[in-house]
Amino acid sequence: MTAIAPGRARRSRVRAEYSAAAGGAILVARFAAGAVLNYAFGLGLAWLLVPSGFGVVSAVQNLLLLAAGVLNAGLPWALALRVAKANGDHEAVKPEFRTALVANLGFGLVLGAAFMATQLAGSRLVPTGSAVTDLAVAAEMVMLAVNSILAGVAQGSGRFAGLGAMQGGEILLKCAAAAMLVAGLHTGPAGVALSFLLGTAGSVLIGLRTCRGLMPGWGPLASFSFLADSGPIWLASASMTFLITADLLGLEVAGRAAGVTVAVLAAYQACGLLARASFYVSDALADAVFPFIARSASPRDKHRWFMAAARWVPLLIIPIQAALFAAPGPVLRVFLPEQYSYPAAHALLRALAAGTLAALMTDMLVKSLFAAGRERQAGRRMPITVVTEVTGLIVLVPRYGAVGAACSSLLASGVGLVLLTPLYLRTVQARLPSAARLAGYAIGFAPTAAIFAVAGRAPVMLAWALIVAGALAFVVPARRLRLITDTDLRFLKGLGSRRRRPAWHPDVWLAVFCVCVAAVALLYNISTSPDILYDEAAYTWAAQQVAQEWHLTLNTQPLFVHPPLMFLVQAAWLRVTGYASAPVASAIRIARLLAASAGVADVLLIAGLAYRLAGHADPGGAGCSRP
């Protein structure tokens, strides 16, 4: 990420603001961590839920993505643009902050009410009869409205650490809540919807802390011109969100007559998790350079900032999408359950991979045009892509099903790219890469593409070895094309020349030794020992009652020998391991594993507490006089 900044940016006087390089690193690192968690989240749901339940979750997720995109469009981007152009004078933009917060919150309330009315009327956007799921989705829309405004302020002010914490915290809290609600308590799609709500609520709390010192308080609102100026931004951003979310919703609606099932929706969502991962990498890069494009005075500087982010597309993103396109079988067999690996899914992943490449370039152009002051022109062009996708869904889905939905998204994204590229080039007074440079890239990438194609026909292990080999084969051509810059090489050499970290302190080794001794003592022979105490049987039975019926009782009497949280944790553990309804003798052994592991963790925590207290102790004693 060192080369994301074309020049040394002047450090802002506002504490916790970052350069584009640091911001890009933070946001991409957040995406990397978030991608792992989101992938584990989606994959875990694919394993825990039956295909029909996963299909319901897919509908919920895409509806919320569409709602988030609509709420993120317009006011948050207009506010981020105003904050970025204020150059640290945050008092000047507080009226706009108030206006955006009030208006977006009202918009979120309207969306939530409209969703509930649609569900109650029978035209269900989410195919479920659960009132809990419907209420959680409606409340999530309201929470997203507030969260998007806070994120816009954090981005415009360059507070990328806080923005990354908001996004990362949302993902982490969502995954933790889903692990408890879905895996532990088996609440199904309703638990997933609640986990979305809890994650966004946590992000709002982090956002309030991130925007400390910038919150507007009570005061006057901005003029109506601010809302009017956000209209074109809303049109363009909402259209962009429509491109990457409406295909699955359109598949559900337009595919009913063609016999599209919930299982097909689940397969579409699963393939989309893989194909569209690169979109969020480019999205983070575009967010990082957005405030710097807005602050740049000359078209040349604006273009340099754009290219600082866009160079990662030919260097990193195109090879990833090419691997998905050329070798979909090995990718699906490794990353998804067996039921999602079949020939139709291969074609679907290819179409989604190609569409994602066009969509991410369109997204980068949209955000750059916002920052360059061309939001009105972008707002007039982007609705054409919505018409294109809707037409494609109506025509292609009844005939080709899921692949037709993916192709409609590809066509719409391609139209957006064609419409916005000339506008961007005129704005920054730049030209497309020369034919010789494009030919050089094609020739340099050809060996990698050929290796990927061979990998698509190879067994899984050999296929992945070929994919890695193909990626490495592109390193030399990328260097010759100057996609890998001298700055990148200096950064890598600097990493290699840094001094190694010193060996662990002896106290750390002592703590590790104590933990190992405790682990051996507590875990040895834990599953085969015949010594079963009354307490073990009673507590395990009580935890089973919680896991099965939510009754904290023993022989119909309340049981409060230990704090209730202990039984809740043990009940979730028995649920996850499948021993919630097993015979008590079998469940005791698995319950011992949780208790013994907690004992080992206690040893580590006590050692850490002892070291912390010892480090602040006075060797001479509190009341002793020194000689």
C-alpha positions as CSV (number, residue, x, y, z in Angstrom):
1,M,0.0,0.0,0.0
2,T,3.0,2.3,0.1
3,A,2.5,3.5,-3.5
4,I,-1.1,4.6,-3.0
5,A,0.1,8.1,-2.3
6,P,1.6,9.8,-5.3
7,G,3.3,12.5,-3.1
8,R,3.8,13.4,0.5
9,A,0.5,14.7,1.7
10,R,0.4,17.5,4.3
11,R,-0.6,16.1,7.7
12,S,-3.9,17.6,9.0
13,R,-4.0,19.4,12.3
14,V,-7.0,17.3,13.4
15,R,-5.9,14.4,15.6
16,A,-6.4,10.9,14.2
17,E,-6.5,12.0,10.5
18,Y,-4.4,10.1,8.1
19,S,-2.8,10.3,4.7
20,A,-4.2,8.3,1.7
21,A,-1.4,5.8,2.1
22,A,-2.2,5.1,5.8
23,G,-5.9,5.3,5.1
24,G,-5.7,2.9,2.2
25,A,-3.6,0.5,4.3
26,I,-6.1,0.7,7.2
27,L,-9.2,0.2,5.0
28,V,-7.7,-2.6,2.9
29,A,-6.4,-4.3,6.1
30,R,-9.9,-3.9,7.5
31,F,-11.2,-5.5,4.3
32,A,-8.7,-8.3,4.6
33,A,-9.8,-9.1,8.2
34,G,-13.4,-8.5,7.3
35,A,-13.2,-10.7,4.3
36,V,-12.0,-13.6,6.4
37,L,-14.7,-13.0,8.9
38,N,-17.4,-12.5,6.3
39,Y,-16.3,-15.6,4.4
40,A,-16.3,-17.6,7.6
41,F,-19.7,-16.1,8.4
42,G,-21.2,-17.0,5.0
43,L,-19.6,-20.4,4.9
44,G,-20.6,-21.2,8.4
45,L,-24.2,-20.3,7.6
46,A,-24.0,-22.4,4.4
47,W,-23.1,-25.4,6.7
48,L,-25.4,-24.6,9.6
49,L,-28.5,-23.8,7.6
50,V,-30.4,-26.0,5.2
51,P,-30.5,-24.6,1.6
52,S,-34.0,-23.1,2.1
53,G,-32.9,-21.3,5.3
54,F,-29.7,-20.1,3.6
55,G,-31.8,-18.8,0.8
56,V,-33.9,-16.8,3.2
57,V,-30.7,-15.3,4.7
58,S,-29.5,-14.5,1.2
59,A,-32.7,-12.5,0.5
60,V,-32.3,-10.7,3.8
61,Q,-28.7,-9.9,3.2
62,N,-29.2,-8.6,-0.3
63,L,-32.2,-6.5,0.8
64,L,-30.1,-5.0,3.5
65,L,-27.3,-4.4,1.1
66,L,-29.7,-2.6,-1.2
67,A,-31.1,-0.5,1.7
68,A,-27.6,0.3,2.9
69,G,-26.7,1.4,-0.6
70,V,-29.7,3.6,-0.9
71,L,-29.0,5.1,2.5
72,N,-25.3,5.5,1.8
73,A,-26.1,7.2,-1.5
74,G,-26.6,11.0,-1.6
75,L,-26.3,12.6,1.8
76,P,-23.4,10.7,3.3
77,W,-21.3,11.3,0.1
78,A,-22.4,14.9,-0.1
79,L,-21.4,15.3,3.5
80,A,-18.1,13.6,3.1
81,L,-17.4,15.9,0.1
82,R,-18.2,19.0,2.2
83,V,-16.1,17.9,5.1
84,A,-13.1,17.1,2.9
85,K,-13.3,20.5,1.2
86,A,-13.5,22.2,4.6
87,N,-9.8,21.4,5.2
88,G,-10.1,20.9,8.9
89,D,-12.7,23.7,9.6
90,H,-15.4,21.4,11.0
91,E,-17.4,24.1,12.6
92,A,-18.3,25.3,9.1
93,V,-19.9,22.0,8.1
94,K,-21.9,21.3,11.3
95,P,-25.2,22.6,9.7
96,E,-24.8,20.1,6.9
97,F,-24.0,17.4,9.5
98,R,-27.3,18.1,11.3
99,T,-29.3,18.2,8.1
100,A,-27.8,15.0,6.8
101,L,-28.4,13.2,10.1
102,V,-32.0,14.2,10.4
103,A,-32.9,13.6,6.8
104,N,-31.2,10.3,6.5
105,L,-32.8,9.1,9.8
106,G,-36.2,10.0,8.4
107,F,-35.4,8.2,5.2
108,G,-34.4,5.1,7.2
109,L,-37.7,5.2,9.1
110,V,-39.6,5.5,5.8
111,L,-37.8,2.5,4.4
112,G,-38.4,0.4,7.5
113,A,-42.1,1.2,7.5
114,A,-42.4,0.5,3.8
115,F,-40.7,-2.9,4.3
116,M,-43.0,-3.9,7.1
117,A,-46.1,-2.8,5.1
118,T,-44.9,-4.9,2.1
119,Q,-44.4,-7.9,4.3
120,L,-47.7,-7.6,6.0
121,A,-49.5,-7.1,2.7
122,G,-48.3,-10.5,1.5
123,S,-45.9,-9.3,-1.2
124,R,-42.9,-10.6,0.7
125,L,-39.5,-9.3,-0.2
126,V,-38.1,-11.8,2.3
127,P,-39.7,-15.2,2.0
128,T,-40.3,-15.9,5.7
129,G,-43.3,-15.8,8.1
130,S,-41.2,-14.8,11.1
131,A,-42.2,-11.5,12.8
132,V,-38.9,-11.4,14.5
133,T,-37.0,-11.5,11.2
134,D,-39.2,-8.7,9.7
135,L,-38.8,-6.4,12.8
136,A,-35.1,-7.0,12.9
137,V,-34.7,-6.1,9.2
138,A,-36.9,-2.9,9.6
139,A,-34.9,-1.8,12.7
140,E,-31.6,-2.5,10.8
141,M,-32.7,-0.1,8.1
142,V,-33.1,2.7,10.7
143,M,-29.7,1.9,12.2
144,L,-28.0,1.9,8.8
145,A,-29.3,5.4,8.2
146,V,-27.4,6.7,11.2
147,N,-24.3,4.6,10.6
148,S,-23.9,5.8,7.0
149,I,-23.8,9.5,8.1
150,L,-21.2,8.8,10.8
151,A,-19.1,6.9,8.2
152,G,-19.4,9.8,5.8
153,V,-18.0,12.2,8.3
154,A,-15.2,9.9,9.2
155,Q,-14.2,9.4,5.6
156,G,-14.4,13.1,4.7
157,S,-12.3,14.1,7.7
158,G,-9.7,11.4,6.9
159,R,-10.3,9.5,10.2
160,F,-9.6,6.2,8.5
161,A,-8.7,4.5,11.7
162,G,-12.1,5.2,13.1
163,L,-13.8,4.3,9.9
164,G,-11.9,1.0,9.8
165,A,-12.9,0.3,13.4
166,M,-16.5,1.0,12.5
167,Q,-16.5,-1.4,9.6
168,G,-14.4,-4.0,11.3
169,G,-16.3,-3.8,14.6
170,E,-19.6,-4.3,12.7
171,I,-18.3,-7.5,11.1
172,L,-16.8,-8.8,14.3
173,L,-20.0,-8.2,16.4
174,K,-22.2,-9.6,13.7
175,C,-20.1,-12.8,13.5
176,A,-20.0,-13.2,17.3
177,A,-23.8,-12.7,17.6
178,A,-24.5,-15.1,14.8
179,A,-22.2,-17.7,16.4
180,M,-24.3,-17.5,19.6
181,L,-27.7,-17.2,18.1
182,V,-27.4,-19.5,15.1
183,A,-24.8,-22.1,16.1
184,G,-25.5,-22.0,19.8
185,L,-29.2,-21.5,20.1
186,H,-30.4,-22.6,16.6
187,T,-32.5,-19.6,15.9
188,G,-32.2,-19.9,12.1
189,P,-32.7,-16.9,9.8
190,A,-34.2,-14.9,12.6
191,G,-30.9,-15.1,14.5
192,V,-29.0,-14.0,11.4
193,A,-31.2,-10.9,11.0
194,L,-30.7,-10.1,14.7
195,S,-26.9,-10.5,14.3
196,F,-27.0,-7.9,11.5
197,L,-28.8,-5.5,13.8
198,L,-26.5,-6.0,16.7
199,G,-23.4,-5.5,14.4
200,T,-24.7,-2.2,13.0
201,A,-25.6,-1.0,16.5
202,G,-22.0,-1.6,17.6
203,S,-20.7,0.2,14.5
204,V,-22.9,3.3,15.4
205,L,-21.4,3.3,18.9
206,I,-17.9,3.2,17.5
207,G,-18.8,5.9,15.0
208,L,-20.0,8.2,17.8
209,R,-16.6,7.9,19.4
210,T,-14.8,8.3,16.1
211,C,-16.7,11.6,15.4
212,R,-16.0,13.0,18.9
213,G,-15.3,16.7,18.5
214,L,-17.2,16.8,15.2
215,M,-20.7,16.0,16.5
216,P,-22.9,19.1,15.7
217,G,-25.3,19.2,18.7
218,W,-28.4,21.4,18.5
219,G,-28.3,24.3,16.0
220,P,-29.4,25.6,12.7
221,L,-29.8,23.3,9.6
222,A,-28.2,23.8,6.3
223,S,-30.0,25.5,3.4
224,F,-32.1,23.5,1.0
225,S,-29.4,23.7,-1.6
226,F,-27.4,21.1,0.3
227,L,-30.2,18.6,-0.1
228,A,-30.6,19.6,-3.7
229,D,-26.9,19.1,-4.4
230,S,-27.1,15.6,-2.9
231,G,-29.8,14.6,-5.3
232,P,-27.5,13.7,-8.3
233,I,-25.1,12.0,-5.9
234,W,-28.0,9.9,-4.6
235,L,-29.0,8.9,-8.1
236,A,-25.5,7.8,-9.1
237,S,-24.7,6.0,-5.8
238,A,-28.1,4.3,-5.6
239,S,-27.7,3.2,-9.2
240,M,-24.3,1.7,-8.3
241,T,-25.7,-0.1,-5.4
242,F,-28.5,-1.4,-7.6
243,L,-26.0,-2.9,-9.9
244,I,-24.4,-5.2,-7.3
245,T,-27.6,-6.1,-5.3
246,A,-30.6,-6.1,-7.6
247,D,-29.5,-9.2,-9.5
248,L,-30.3,-11.6,-6.7
249,L,-33.6,-9.8,-5.8
250,G,-34.5,-9.7,-9.4
251,L,-33.7,-13.4,-9.7
252,E,-36.1,-14.1,-6.9
253,V,-38.9,-12.0,-8.4
254,A,-38.4,-12.7,-12.2
255,G,-37.4,-16.3,-11.7
256,R,-40.6,-17.5,-9.9
257,A,-42.3,-18.2,-13.2
258,A,-39.2,-20.0,-14.4
259,G,-39.1,-22.3,-11.3
260,V,-36.1,-20.6,-9.5
261,T,-36.0,-22.2,-6.1
262,V,-34.6,-21.0,-2.8
263,A,-31.7,-23.4,-3.3
264,V,-30.9,-21.6,-6.5
265,L,-30.9,-18.3,-4.6
266,A,-28.5,-19.9,-2.1
267,A,-26.1,-21.0,-4.8
268,Y,-26.2,-17.5,-6.4
269,Q,-25.4,-16.0,-3.0
270,A,-22.6,-18.4,-2.4
271,C,-20.9,-17.8,-5.7
272,G,-21.4,-14.1,-5.2
273,L,-19.4,-14.3,-2.0
274,L,-16.4,-15.4,-4.0
275,A,-16.8,-13.4,-7.1
276,R,-17.5,-10.0,-5.5
277,A,-14.7,-10.1,-2.9
278,S,-12.5,-8.0,-5.2
279,F,-15.2,-5.3,-5.4
280,Y,-14.8,-4.5,-1.8
281,V,-11.0,-4.2,-2.2
282,S,-11.4,-1.6,-4.9
283,D,-14.1,0.1,-2.8
284,A,-11.7,0.5,0.1
285,L,-9.0,1.9,-2.2
286,A,-11.5,4.4,-3.7
287,D,-12.7,5.5,-0.3
288,A,-9.1,6.1,0.8
289,V,-8.3,8.5,-2.1
290,F,-11.7,10.2,-2.2
291,P,-10.9,13.1,0.2
292,F,-7.5,13.7,-1.5
293,I,-9.1,13.9,-5.0
294,A,-11.6,16.4,-3.6
295,R,-8.9,18.6,-2.1
296,S,-6.7,18.6,-5.2
297,A,-6.7,21.8,-7.2
298,S,-5.5,20.7,-10.6
299,P,-7.0,18.0,-12.8
300,R,-3.6,16.4,-13.1
301,D,-3.4,15.9,-9.3
302,K,-6.9,14.5,-9.2
303,H,-5.9,11.9,-11.9
304,R,-2.7,11.0,-10.0
305,W,-4.7,10.2,-6.9
306,F,-7.2,8.2,-8.9
307,M,-4.4,6.2,-10.6
308,A,-2.7,5.6,-7.2
309,A,-5.8,3.4,-6.4
310,A,-6.7,2.2,-9.9
311,R,-3.2,0.6,-10.5
312,W,-4.2,-2.2,-8.2
313,V,-6.8,-3.4,-10.7
314,P,-4.4,-4.7,-13.4
315,L,-1.8,-5.7,-10.8
316,L,-4.0,-7.6,-8.3
317,I,-7.7,-7.7,-9.1
318,I,-7.6,-8.8,-12.8
319,P,-5.5,-11.9,-11.9
320,I,-7.9,-12.8,-9.1
321,Q,-11.0,-12.5,-11.3
322,A,-9.2,-14.4,-14.2
323,A,-8.5,-17.3,-11.8
324,L,-12.2,-17.4,-10.8
325,F,-13.2,-17.3,-14.5
326,A,-10.7,-19.9,-15.8
327,A,-10.8,-22.3,-12.8
328,P,-14.2,-22.1,-11.1
329,G,-14.3,-25.8,-10.2
330,P,-11.3,-25.9,-7.9
331,V,-12.3,-22.7,-6.3
332,L,-15.8,-23.9,-5.5
333,R,-14.7,-27.3,-4.3
334,V,-12.3,-25.7,-1.8
335,F,-14.3,-22.7,-0.5
336,L,-17.9,-24.0,-0.5
337,P,-19.7,-27.1,0.6
338,E,-20.1,-29.9,-1.9
339,Q,-23.7,-29.0,-2.9
340,Y,-22.6,-25.8,-4.5
341,S,-20.0,-27.4,-6.8
342,Y,-21.7,-28.4,-10.0
343,P,-21.4,-27.3,-13.7
344,A,-24.2,-24.7,-13.6
345,A,-22.4,-23.1,-10.6
346,H,-19.2,-23.0,-12.6
347,A,-20.9,-20.9,-15.4
348,L,-22.5,-18.7,-12.7
349,L,-19.2,-18.0,-11.1
350,R,-17.6,-17.1,-14.4
351,A,-20.4,-14.6,-15.2
352,L,-20.3,-13.0,-11.8
353,A,-16.4,-12.7,-11.9
354,A,-16.6,-10.9,-15.2
355,G,-19.4,-8.6,-14.0
356,T,-17.6,-7.8,-10.8
357,L,-14.6,-6.5,-12.8
358,A,-16.8,-4.1,-14.7
359,A,-18.7,-3.1,-11.6
360,L,-15.7,-2.2,-9.5
361,M,-14.2,0.0,-12.3
362,T,-17.6,1.7,-12.6
363,D,-17.7,2.3,-8.8
364,M,-14.2,3.8,-8.8
365,L,-15.2,6.2,-11.6
366,V,-18.4,7.2,-9.8
367,K,-16.6,8.1,-6.6
368,S,-13.8,9.9,-8.4
369,L,-16.3,12.0,-10.4
370,F,-18.0,12.9,-7.1
371,A,-14.7,14.1,-5.7
372,A,-13.9,16.0,-8.9
373,G,-17.2,18.0,-8.8
374,R,-19.0,16.1,-11.6
375,E,-21.7,14.5,-9.5
376,R,-24.5,16.0,-11.7
377,Q,-23.2,14.5,-14.9
378,A,-22.7,11.1,-13.2
379,G,-26.2,11.3,-11.7
380,R,-27.7,11.8,-15.2
381,R,-25.8,8.8,-16.7
382,M,-26.0,6.1,-14.0
383,P,-29.8,5.6,-14.0
384,I,-29.3,4.3,-17.6
385,T,-27.5,1.3,-16.0
386,V,-30.5,0.6,-13.8
387,V,-32.8,0.5,-16.8
388,T,-30.3,-1.8,-18.5
389,E,-30.2,-4.2,-15.6
390,V,-34.0,-4.3,-15.1
391,T,-34.4,-5.0,-18.8
392,G,-31.8,-7.8,-18.6
393,L,-33.5,-9.4,-15.6
394,I,-36.9,-9.3,-17.3
395,V,-35.6,-10.8,-20.5
396,L,-32.8,-13.1,-19.4
397,V,-33.9,-14.6,-16.1
398,P,-37.0,-16.4,-17.4
399,R,-34.9,-18.0,-20.1
400,Y,-31.5,-18.6,-18.4
401,G,-32.2,-18.5,-14.7
402,A,-29.3,-17.6,-12.4
403,V,-26.8,-17.2,-15.2
404,G,-29.2,-14.7,-16.8
405,A,-29.3,-12.6,-13.6
406,A,-25.5,-12.6,-13.6
407,C,-25.3,-11.6,-17.2
408,S,-27.8,-8.7,-16.7
409,S,-25.5,-7.3,-14.0
410,L,-22.5,-7.7,-16.3
411,L,-24.3,-5.8,-19.1
412,A,-25.4,-3.0,-16.8
413,S,-21.9,-2.6,-15.3
414,G,-20.4,-2.6,-18.8
415,V,-22.9,0.2,-19.8
416,G,-21.8,2.2,-16.8
417,L,-18.2,1.8,-17.7
418,V,-18.8,3.0,-21.2
419,L,-20.8,6.0,-20.1
420,L,-18.5,7.2,-17.3
421,T,-15.0,6.7,-18.9
422,P,-15.3,9.5,-21.4
423,L,-16.7,11.9,-18.8
424,Y,-13.8,11.1,-16.4
425,L,-11.2,11.6,-19.1
426,R,-12.6,15.0,-20.0
427,T,-12.8,16.0,-16.4
428,V,-9.1,15.2,-15.5
429,Q,-7.8,16.0,-19.1
430,A,-6.3,12.5,-19.5
431,R,-6.3,9.8,-22.1
432,L,-6.7,6.0,-22.1
433,P,-3.6,3.9,-22.0
434,S,-2.0,3.5,-25.4
435,A,-2.6,0.5,-27.6
436,A,1.0,-0.5,-27.2
437,R,0.7,-0.5,-23.4
438,L,-2.5,-2.5,-23.5
439,A,-0.9,-5.0,-25.9
440,G,2.1,-5.3,-23.6
441,Y,-0.2,-6.1,-20.7
442,A,-2.1,-8.7,-22.7
443,I,1.2,-10.4,-23.8
444,G,2.6,-10.3,-20.2
445,F,-0.6,-11.7,-18.7
446,A,-1.1,-14.4,-21.4
447,P,1.1,-17.1,-19.7
448,T,-0.7,-16.6,-16.4
449,A,-4.1,-16.9,-18.1
450,A,-2.9,-20.1,-19.9
451,I,-1.8,-21.6,-16.6
452,F,-5.2,-20.7,-15.0
453,A,-7.0,-22.4,-17.9
454,V,-5.0,-25.6,-17.3
455,A,-5.8,-25.4,-13.6
456,G,-9.5,-25.4,-14.4
457,R,-9.2,-29.0,-15.8
458,A,-6.8,-30.3,-13.1
459,P,-7.5,-32.1,-9.8
460,V,-8.0,-29.8,-6.8
461,M,-4.5,-30.0,-5.3
462,L,-2.7,-29.7,-8.6
463,A,-5.1,-26.9,-9.7
464,W,-4.2,-24.8,-6.7
465,A,-0.5,-25.3,-7.3
466,L,-1.0,-24.1,-10.8
467,I,-3.0,-21.1,-9.7
468,V,-0.2,-20.1,-7.4
469,A,2.4,-20.7,-10.2
470,G,0.3,-18.6,-12.6
471,A,0.1,-15.7,-10.1
472,L,3.9,-15.8,-9.6
473,A,4.5,-15.9,-13.3
474,F,2.9,-12.5,-13.6
475,V,5.4,-10.8,-11.2
476,V,8.1,-10.3,-13.8
477,P,5.7,-8.8,-16.5
478,A,4.1,-6.6,-13.8
479,R,7.5,-5.2,-12.9
480,R,8.4,-4.6,-16.6
481,L,5.1,-2.8,-17.0
482,R,5.9,-0.7,-13.9
483,L,2.7,-2.0,-12.1
484,I,5.2,-2.9,-9.4
485,T,7.0,0.3,-8.7
486,D,10.4,1.2,-7.2
487,T,8.6,2.4,-4.1
488,D,7.0,-1.1,-3.6
489,L,10.4,-2.7,-3.9
490,R,12.0,-0.3,-1.4
491,F,9.2,-1.0,1.0
492,L,9.7,-4.8,0.7
493,K,13.4,-4.5,1.1
494,G,12.8,-2.4,4.2
495,L,10.7,-5.1,5.7
496,G,13.4,-7.6,5.0
497,S,16.2,-5.5,6.5
498,R,14.4,-4.7,9.7
499,R,15.9,-6.2,12.8
500,R,14.2,-9.3,14.0
501,R,12.2,-9.1,17.2
502,P,14.1,-10.0,20.3
503,A,13.5,-13.4,21.8
504,W,10.7,-13.8,24.2
505,H,11.3,-12.5,27.8
506,P,12.0,-15.3,30.3
507,D,8.7,-14.4,32.1
508,V,6.8,-15.2,28.9
509,W,8.5,-18.6,28.7
510,L,7.6,-19.3,32.3
511,A,3.9,-18.4,31.6
512,V,3.9,-20.7,28.6
513,F,5.4,-23.5,30.7
514,C,2.8,-23.0,33.4
515,V,0.0,-23.1,30.8
516,C,1.4,-26.3,29.3
517,V,1.6,-27.9,32.7
518,A,-2.0,-26.9,33.5
519,A,-3.2,-28.2,30.1
520,V,-1.6,-31.6,30.7
521,A,-3.0,-31.8,34.2
522,L,-6.5,-30.7,33.3
523,L,-6.9,-32.3,29.9
524,Y,-5.2,-35.7,30.3
525,N,-7.6,-38.6,30.3
526,I,-10.5,-36.2,30.4
527,S,-12.9,-38.2,28.2
528,T,-12.2,-41.7,29.5
529,S,-12.1,-41.1,33.3
530,P,-15.0,-42.9,35.0
531,D,-15.1,-40.6,38.0
532,I,-18.4,-38.8,37.6
533,L,-19.4,-36.5,40.5
534,Y,-22.9,-35.5,41.4
535,D,-22.0,-31.9,40.6
536,E,-21.0,-32.8,37.1
537,A,-24.2,-34.7,36.4
538,A,-26.4,-32.0,38.0
539,Y,-24.8,-29.0,36.2
540,T,-24.7,-30.8,32.8
541,W,-28.3,-31.8,33.2
542,A,-29.2,-28.1,34.0
543,A,-27.3,-26.9,31.0
544,Q,-29.2,-29.4,28.8
545,Q,-32.4,-28.0,30.1
546,V,-31.3,-24.5,29.1
547,A,-30.2,-25.7,25.7
548,Q,-33.4,-27.6,25.0
549,E,-36.2,-25.6,26.7
550,W,-34.6,-22.4,28.2
551,H,-35.4,-23.7,31.7
552,L,-32.7,-23.2,34.3
553,T,-34.1,-25.9,36.6
554,L,-33.2,-29.1,38.4
555,N,-36.1,-31.4,39.2
556,T,-38.5,-28.5,38.3
557,Q,-36.8,-26.2,40.9
558,P,-34.8,-23.1,39.9
559,L,-31.0,-23.7,40.1
560,F,-28.8,-20.8,41.1
561,V,-25.8,-22.7,42.6
562,H,-23.6,-20.9,40.0
563,P,-24.2,-17.7,38.1
564,P,-26.7,-18.1,35.2
565,L,-24.1,-17.1,32.6
566,M,-22.2,-20.3,33.4
567,F,-25.1,-22.4,32.4
568,L,-25.8,-20.3,29.3
569,V,-22.3,-20.7,28.1
570,Q,-22.4,-24.4,28.8
571,A,-25.7,-24.8,27.1
572,A,-24.4,-23.0,23.9
573,W,-21.4,-25.4,24.0
574,L,-23.6,-28.5,24.2
575,R,-25.6,-27.1,21.3
576,V,-22.6,-26.5,19.1
577,T,-21.1,-29.9,19.8
578,G,-24.4,-31.7,19.3
579,Y,-24.8,-33.0,22.9
580,A,-27.7,-30.8,24.0
581,S,-30.1,-33.8,24.0
582,A,-27.5,-36.6,24.4
583,P,-27.4,-39.0,27.4
584,V,-26.0,-37.2,30.4
585,A,-23.1,-39.6,30.7
586,S,-22.0,-38.7,27.2
587,A,-22.7,-35.0,27.6
588,I,-20.6,-34.9,30.8
589,R,-17.4,-35.8,28.9
590,I,-17.9,-33.0,26.4
591,A,-18.8,-30.5,29.2
592,R,-15.5,-31.4,30.9
593,L,-13.6,-30.2,27.9
594,L,-15.1,-26.7,28.2
595,A,-14.5,-26.5,31.9
596,A,-10.9,-27.8,31.6
597,S,-10.1,-25.3,28.8
598,A,-11.4,-22.5,30.9
599,G,-9.1,-23.7,33.7
600,V,-6.1,-23.5,31.4
601,A,-7.2,-20.0,30.3
602,D,-7.4,-19.1,34.0
603,V,-3.8,-20.0,34.5
604,L,-2.7,-17.7,31.7
605,L,-4.9,-14.9,32.9
606,I,-3.6,-15.2,36.5
607,A,0.0,-15.2,35.2
608,G,-0.6,-12.1,33.2
609,L,-2.3,-10.4,36.2
610,A,0.7,-11.4,38.4
611,Y,3.2,-9.9,35.9
612,R,1.2,-6.7,35.6
613,L,1.0,-6.2,39.4
614,A,4.7,-7.2,39.9
615,G,5.8,-4.7,37.3
616,H,4.2,-1.9,39.4
617,A,5.3,-3.2,42.8
618,D,7.7,-1.2,44.9
619,P,10.7,-3.4,45.7
620,G,11.3,-1.6,49.0
621,G,7.8,-2.0,50.3
622,A,5.1,0.7,50.8
623,G,6.1,1.6,54.3
624,C,9.7,0.5,54.6
625,S,12.5,3.0,54.9
626,R,15.6,2.5,52.7
627,P,19.0,2.3,54.3
